[in-house]
């Protein structure tokens, strides 16, 4: 039986972490002290380096300005008035970042020859005298600085100019201490240090600084030569903010002291939250699984190679295979139809290539028992938690019943169109009977006359033959009327083929010709020649045209006979074949126009309200459009547009 740990052992369990913390605190304190000391040494080294850099930068600028003055000397002493180019260079020298505020040129006796800008200051002659004396003493450019309280502290440099071995004069540049510091000290230097120019008594001549506390231990001073004369550059570092590294280490001591217990407590809370999250996840998974099990839509997941990785119960019920059989299957799938294998494979490859149509794709599959069925598939990419595309998720809808309903609707629509043609022929029966009676009466007359002539022998054979030929012509005419009516009303399957719209207009005119004569309506056909063919069912087009023409007849019922003109025009408009039917009737009221194409809506006492509705359905079946507008000449214009056969 294991024994409990002794009291001393238990104390050591607590003392060891405490001793470890004390050792850690001591080590961190020593490290922080060492870091602070090293940081101060690095700051001072950086300060010295920056001071030397700024001193060299100022010296370089002064030497460069001396070179510019030597280049200007020949032009300045060549004439009484400097040229435009020289003035431009003087303006650039005094207006740039060189620190020069004025340029003077004097002869060997120090008599002023010119200045830029022209106005002089009281201290300028003294500066020129001092700088020229320094130049003669050293045989090169001489610098001058006069202590005192001038309005703006400045110094000058005199650059001698010799013509051969004789001294011609001096070109003197007057500098502003403040402007030199403003232009030559970069922003980053001003952000770190306060730069001062001190005279030989230690007084500040000029300075560039910010309003910030200075760090007394960070300062450095170097001679400012040139211009010399006891001037010095003094750089003082700004007091930096609290150092983050030492604070971080100091804070780590406190954090580490509490972290031992606190971390265990937080770990316990984390474990409890994780257990609660896992329970919630299991509940969500159960709800999700229940939702997927209740779906009628089949769900199928595939990887990037097309291998099935997941199916829901609805997919299994739809196809007849179990999830164990389907998961892991790779194309070709067993539910693909052999006679549609190539198309199914092409759609499969297109989806895997990322070209899944947003409107879905319809395919035909077979169940495990061999039964064929139609499906509509929507595919979407599967993206994992890292945003990586890992496969495709497909939603599969069984649309077999919908297909059957669509086929039934199509058959009912064709039946309705056929019935509508029968109704139209019924309404035109009296006119067609009158038109048919004319050739039949002529046949009877010619047959009787020819028979009498044959019996009596009173007419020569040539006249009898002519009568029989006329009889045959009238019989042919009667046959054409019957054929035209038969073709128009007989029930048949849709027959889409290249059709000439002008021929359909002429055929429709033949069908309504007798009714037009009975109603005293003049028919006009303005047909555009050489129209391209359209992909259409000719009989359906004739049905639309006959319906629109007869509606025009009805609209002109109250129109005076002289204005009863119905015009049918054909034209090619923006790549579409357009047929326009124009009447001169009373027009269509706005409240009627809103419902004109609705089913079962009619303005006729004996109408069924299906004519224009069927006409629009036929237009949409042909991927065309049917609409109306007011006729500028009075009445209504109906337009039918059809796409050109490609």
Order of alpha helices (4+ residues) and beta strands (2+ residues): alpha-alpha-beta-beta-alpha-beta-beta-beta-alpha-alpha-beta-beta-beta-beta-alpha-beta-beta-alpha-alpha-alpha-beta-beta-beta-alpha-alpha-alpha-beta-alpha-beta-beta-alpha-beta-beta-alpha-alpha-beta-beta
